[in-house]
Amino acid sequence: MSKLENLVAQAKGILRTNDLGGYTVPTKGLYPFQWNWDAGVTALGWLYVDEARAWTEFDKLFEGQWDNGMVPHIVFHQESDDYFPGPDQWKVEGNPPTTSISQPPLLATMVRIIYEQSKDKDLAQAKLDALMPKLIRYHEWWYRERDPETTGLVSSYHPWESGMDNSPAWDDVLQRVPQVTRPYQRRDLNHVDSKQRPLKEQYDRYIYLVDFFRENDFDYQKIYQNCPFHTQDISLNAVLQRGTIDLIHLNTLASVAADMTSLEASVAKAEEVFPSLWDAERHLFLNRDQALEKAIPVSTSGGFMPLYSYSATPEQAALMAAEIKEWLVLGPSGLASTSPLESTFDAKRYWRGPSWLHINWMIADGLKHYGHDDVAEQLRQASRAIIEQSGYFEYFDPITGEGCGGKDFSWTAAIALHWLL
């Protein structure tokens, strides 16, 4: 078996191993449930293993959709003692139980890719028709409950909701969140070196926010007004923008088209506002601190995500492409999640430095859209080199390529099948 064949076999084997009957855990032990944006990425991988199974990933995730349209960031399909905070901490009533926050809404874009690349067109059409009302309700939830003043950008209320949990971009905002005083026991450190995970003082604040949501009855009007963590995350907004654009396109392919006027207006409004988050000196976009009503001056890989949503001007795209090349000189093993020049950069600690394959893929996709194929290919080659070197880890040291976090990771394997192999 060649190296390529072996890598493909390993990636497919990881998806099969992590399949718990219609949904895929990110990795066994560390993450024993179904995560929202993981599910979207993982479904792409299943397309190369079992096409019908790819669609099932969405079906299982939407079992946790709330009546208001939200798709939670975790769906607890079965019990496990390996993860904290579990359903007993969130206290969301539902069957299955879920968390009370969401994650970057990749789902519509992943559905579009799978629909377009599927071989069983009858199955794809049936699944698209079934998923469309659910996807539309999900996107409408984002704009209605996370941008109640119609600013053009949606808010997030927990670092976990960004998907980039302990990014240095959240440090100052998180300092305004009280540290929880009740005792609790983390479970992640039973599986991963503590040097690669968020700090206790960050976790204390994460758990405070979990309690805050519950104590405010999951009422997003109260949360919008009172939450001590309130950001406009540029990466999340870029994912939403791309997802809504793809959802509007999918509507033209559905057997019964829906009225997309409201979503089209939201896309147009966001396009007007994205330029306000551009930083001409850093050559990327910045997150926004809503309490202080100002940009957060920290350079992260999320700042390049408007490439993925086609929200940058050609001139901005060219500057970002050049900036990405400079980051790859300092960290050649994939794009660092925090600029290697930031004082807070930490090559192995979760979102404070490591490279993530799904982020590399999305940014490379955006680079190709703007005609920067050379930088996109540089990013692809760097990403392939790290899996050849280290295997399918959760994330990677961008300097050495060493695998970090969870092993045998589903979305790493999925992106490898879809993009690298």
C-alpha positions in Angstrom: 0.0 0.0 0.0 1.4 3.4 -1.0 1.7 6.3 1.5 -1.4 8.0 -0.1 -3.5 4.8 0.1 -2.5 4.3 3.7 -3.4 7.9 4.6 -6.8 7.5 2.9 -7.4 4.2 4.7 -6.5 5.7 8.0 -8.8 8.6 7.5 -11.8 6.4 6.5 -11.0 4.1 9.5 -11.2 7.1 11.9 -14.6 8.1 10.7 -15.9 4.5 11.0 -14.4 4.2 14.5 -15.9 7.5 15.7 -19.3 6.7 14.3 -21.7 6.0 17.1 -24.7 5.1 15.0 -25.7 8.0 12.7 -23.5 10.7 14.3 -19.8 11.0 14.6 -17.9 12.1 17.8 -14.9 14.3 17.2 -12.8 11.7 19.0 -13.6 9.1 21.6 -13.0 10.0 25.2 -12.2 13.7 24.9 -15.4 14.7 23.0 -18.0 11.9 23.4 -21.0 13.8 21.8 -22.0 15.4 18.5 -20.7 18.9 17.9 -22.4 21.3 15.5 -19.6 22.6 13.2 -17.7 19.3 13.6 -20.7 17.5 12.2 -20.8 19.7 9.1 -17.1 19.2 8.4 -17.3 15.5 9.2 -20.2 15.0 6.8 -17.8 16.0 4.0 -15.5 13.2 4.9 -18.4 10.7 4.9 -19.1 11.6 1.3 -15.9 9.7 0.4 -16.9 6.7 2.5 -20.6 6.3 2.4 -22.8 9.0 0.7 -26.0 8.1 2.6 -24.1 8.2 5.9 -23.0 11.8 5.1 -26.6 12.9 5.0 -27.4 11.1 8.2 -24.9 13.3 10.1 -27.1 16.3 9.4 -30.3 14.3 10.3 -28.9 13.4 13.7 -27.7 16.9 14.4 -31.0 18.5 13.6 -32.7 16.2 16.2 -31.4 18.8 18.7 -32.8 21.9 16.9 -34.7 24.1 19.2 -38.2 25.3 18.5 -36.8 28.8 17.9 -34.6 27.5 15.2 -31.2 27.3 17.0 -29.0 24.4 16.3 -27.0 23.9 19.6 -23.2 23.5 19.7 -23.5 20.1 21.3 -26.3 17.4 21.0 -26.1 14.9 23.9 -27.4 11.8 22.1 -26.3 9.5 24.9 -24.8 9.7 28.4 -21.0 9.9 29.0 -18.9 10.8 32.0 -15.9 11.8 29.9 -17.0 15.4 29.3 -17.7 18.4 31.4 -20.0 20.3 31.3 -22.6 17.7 30.4 -26.4 18.0 30.1 -26.8 18.0 33.8 -24.9 21.4 33.9 -26.7 23.0 30.9 -30.2 21.8 32.1 -31.8 22.2 28.7 -35.0 20.3 28.5 -35.1 18.3 25.3 -35.0 14.9 23.7 -32.1 14.7 23.1 -30.7 17.2 25.6 -28.4 20.0 24.2 -26.4 23.0 25.2 -27.9 26.5 25.0 -25.4 28.1 22.6 -24.6 27.5 19.0 -21.4 27.4 16.8 -20.2 28.9 13.5 -23.0 27.9 11.1 -21.1 25.9 8.5 -24.0 23.5 7.8 -25.6 25.1 4.7 -22.2 25.4 3.0 -21.5 21.7 3.7 -24.9 20.7 2.5 -24.3 22.6 -0.8 -20.9 20.9 -1.3 -22.3 17.4 -0.6 -25.4 18.1 -2.8 -23.3 19.2 -5.7 -20.8 16.4 -5.4 -23.2 13.5 -4.6 -23.7 10.7 -7.1 -27.1 9.6 -5.8 -29.0 12.6 -7.1 -32.4 11.3 -6.0 -31.2 10.9 -2.4 -29.5 14.3 -2.5 -32.7 16.0 -3.7 -34.8 14.3 -1.1 -32.3 15.2 1.7 -32.0 18.8 0.5 -35.8 19.2 0.4 -36.1 17.8 4.0 -33.2 20.0 5.3 -34.1 23.3 3.7 -36.8 24.4 6.2 -34.5 23.5 9.1 -31.5 25.4 7.7 -33.7 28.4 6.9 -35.0 28.5 10.5 -31.5 28.2 11.8 -30.2 31.1 9.8 -33.3 33.2 10.7 -32.6 32.5 14.3 -29.1 34.0 14.0 -30.3 37.2 12.5 -33.4 37.6 14.7 -32.0 36.7 18.1 -28.3 37.5 17.7 -28.7 40.8 15.9 -31.9 42.2 17.3 -31.0 45.8 16.4 -30.1 44.8 12.8 -26.6 46.1 12.9 -25.5 43.6 10.1 -23.3 41.5 12.4 -24.5 38.9 14.8 -23.3 38.6 18.4 -21.8 35.7 20.3 -22.0 35.2 24.1 -19.5 32.5 24.9 -16.0 31.8 23.7 -17.1 28.3 22.9 -19.7 29.7 20.5 -16.9 31.1 18.3 -15.4 27.6 18.0 -12.0 29.3 18.9 -12.5 28.9 22.6 -9.4 30.3 24.2 -8.3 32.6 21.4 -6.2 35.6 22.7 -8.9 37.8 21.0 -11.2 37.0 23.9 -8.8 37.6 26.8 -9.8 41.1 27.7 -13.5 40.5 27.2 -13.3 37.4 29.3 -11.7 39.3 32.1 -15.1 41.0 32.7 -16.7 37.7 33.3 -16.7 36.6 36.9 -15.0 33.4 37.9 -17.5 30.7 39.0 -17.1 29.9 42.7 -18.9 26.5 42.8 -16.7 23.4 42.6 -16.5 21.5 39.3 -14.3 18.8 37.8 -12.9 19.2 34.3 -12.6 16.0 32.3 -10.5 17.2 29.3 -7.3 17.0 31.3 -7.8 13.3 31.7 -7.2 13.0 27.9 -4.9 15.8 26.9 -1.7 17.4 28.3 -2.8 20.5 30.3 -0.2 22.6 28.4 -2.4 22.1 25.2 -5.7 23.1 26.8 -7.3 26.3 28.2 -6.3 27.5 31.6 -8.3 27.0 34.8 -9.0 30.7 35.1 -10.6 30.6 31.6 -12.6 27.6 32.5 -13.9 29.3 35.6 -15.4 32.0 33.4 -16.7 29.5 30.8 -18.7 27.7 33.5 -19.9 31.0 34.9 -21.5 31.8 31.5 -23.1 28.3 31.4 -24.8 29.2 34.7 -25.6 32.7 33.5 -27.6 31.4 30.5 -29.5 29.0 32.7 -30.3 31.6 35.3 -31.6 33.9 32.6 -33.9 31.2 31.3 -32.1 31.1 28.0 -33.9 34.3 27.1 -31.7 35.9 24.5 -33.3 39.4 25.0 -32.0 39.3 28.6 -28.7 37.8 27.5 -28.3 40.4 24.8 -28.7 43.1 27.4 -26.8 41.6 30.3 -24.2 39.1 29.2 -20.7 40.0 30.4 -19.2 38.3 27.3 -20.5 40.0 24.2 -18.5 40.0 21.0 -19.0 40.2 17.2 -16.8 37.4 16.0 -15.5 38.1 12.5 -14.9 34.4 11.8 -18.4 33.4 12.9 -19.9 36.2 10.9 -18.0 35.2 7.8 -19.1 31.6 8.2 -22.7 32.8 8.6 -22.4 35.1 5.5 -21.0 32.3 3.3 -23.6 29.9 4.7 -26.5 32.2 4.0 -25.2 32.9 0.4 -25.1 29.1 -0.1 -28.5 28.7 1.5 -30.0 31.2 -0.9 -28.5 29.3 -3.8 -29.8 26.0 -2.5 -33.3 27.4 -2.3 -33.2 27.7 -6.2 -32.5 23.9 -6.3 -35.2 22.9 -3.8 -38.4 21.3 -5.1 -40.4 24.0 -3.3 -38.7 27.4 -3.0 -39.1 29.5 0.1 -39.3 33.2 0.4 -35.7 34.3 1.0 -36.3 38.1 1.0 -35.3 38.5 4.7 -32.1 36.4 4.4 -31.1 38.3 1.2 -31.5 41.5 3.1 -29.3 40.2 5.9 -26.6 39.3 3.5 -26.7 42.7 1.9 -26.6 44.4 5.3 -23.6 42.4 6.4 -21.7 43.3 3.2 -22.1 46.9 4.1 -20.7 46.4 7.6 -17.8 44.0 7.0 -15.5 46.8 5.8 -15.7 48.5 9.2 -13.7 45.6 10.8 -10.8 45.8 8.4 -7.4 46.8 9.9 -5.2 48.4 7.3 -2.0 48.0 9.4 -2.5 44.3 10.3 -3.8 43.4 6.9 -6.7 41.4 8.2 -10.2 41.8 9.8 -10.7 42.2 13.6 -13.2 41.0 16.1 -15.3 43.5 17.9 -15.8 44.1 21.6 -19.5 45.1 21.9 -19.3 46.4 25.5 -16.6 48.9 24.5 -17.9 49.3 20.9 -14.4 48.9 19.4 -12.3 46.4 17.5 -10.1 43.9 19.4 -6.5 44.5 18.3 -5.3 40.9 18.2 -4.3 39.1 14.9 -5.8 35.7 14.6 -6.5 33.3 11.7 -10.2 34.3 12.1 -9.2 37.7 10.6 -8.7 36.0 7.3 -12.1 34.3 7.2 -13.8 37.1 5.1 -11.8 35.5 2.3 -14.0 32.4 2.8 -17.2 34.5 2.7 -16.1 36.6 -0.3 -16.5 39.7 1.9 -13.1 41.3 1.1 -12.2 43.6 -1.7 -9.7 42.3 -4.2 -7.2 44.7 -2.7 -7.8 43.4 0.8 -7.6 39.9 -0.4 -4.2 40.6 -2.0 -2.9 42.1 1.3 -4.2 39.1 3.3 -2.6 36.6 0.9 0.7 38.4 1.4 0.2 38.4 5.2 -0.6 34.6 5.2 2.6 34.0 3.3 4.5 35.9 6.1 2.8 33.8 8.8 3.8 30.6 6.9 7.4 31.7 7.0 7.2 31.9 10.8 5.0 28.8 11.2 5.4 26.6 8.1 3.3 23.8 9.3 -0.1 25.3 8.5 -1.6 28.6 9.3 -1.2 29.6 13.0 -4.5 30.3 14.8 -2.8 33.4 16.4 -0.1 35.4 14.7 3.3 34.2 15.7 4.2 37.8 16.2 1.6 38.3 19.0 3.0 38.2 22.5 0.2 35.8 23.4 1.2 33.2 20.8 1.5 29.7 22.2 2.3 27.1 19.5 0.7 24.2 21.3 -2.2 25.6 23.4 -5.5 25.1 21.6 -6.5 28.3 19.8 -3.6 30.4 20.9 -1.3 29.3 18.1 -1.9 25.8 16.7 -2.8 25.2 13.1 -6.3 23.6 12.4 -6.9 21.8 9.1 -10.5 22.9 8.6 -9.5 26.6 9.0 -6.6 26.1 6.6 -9.1 24.6 4.1 -11.7 27.4 4.4 -9.1 30.1 4.0 -7.5 28.3 1.1 -10.9 28.1 -0.5 -11.3 31.8 -0.1 -7.8 32.5 -1.5 -8.7 30.5 -4.6 -11.8 32.5 -5.1 -9.8 35.7 -5.2 -7.2 34.2 -7.6 -4.4 33.6 -5.1 -4.0 30.0 -6.1 -0.3 29.9 -5.2 -0.9 30.8 -1.6 -3.9 28.4 -1.4 -1.6 25.6 -2.7 1.1 26.6 -0.2 -1.4 26.2 2.5 -2.6 22.9 1.2 0.9 21.5 0.9 1.7 22.6 4.4 -1.5 20.9 5.7 -0.8 17.7 3.9 2.8 17.6 5.2 1.7 17.8 8.8 -0.7 14.8 8.5 2.0 12.8 6.7 4.3 13.7 9.6 2.0 13.4 12.6 -1.2 11.8 11.6 -4.8 12.9 12.3 -4.6 15.0 15.4 -7.0 17.7 16.5 -4.6 20.5 15.8 -0.9 21.0 15.1 2.1 23.0 16.3 2.5 25.4 13.3 6.3 25.6 13.7 7.2 21.9 14.2 4.1 20.1 12.8 3.7 18.1 16.0 0.2 16.7 16.5 -1.6 18.2 19.6 -4.9 17.7 21.3 -7.1 14.7 20.6 -5.9 11.8 18.4 -7.7 10.1 15.6 -9.8 13.3 15.0 -12.8 13.2 12.8 -12.8 16.6 11.1 -9.1 16.3 10.5 -9.6 13.0 8.7 -12.6 14.5 6.9 -10.7 17.5 5.6 -7.9 15.2 4.5 -10.3 13.1 2.4 -12.0 16.2 0.9 -9.1 18.5 0.3 -5.7 16.9 0.8 -5.9 13.3 -0.5 
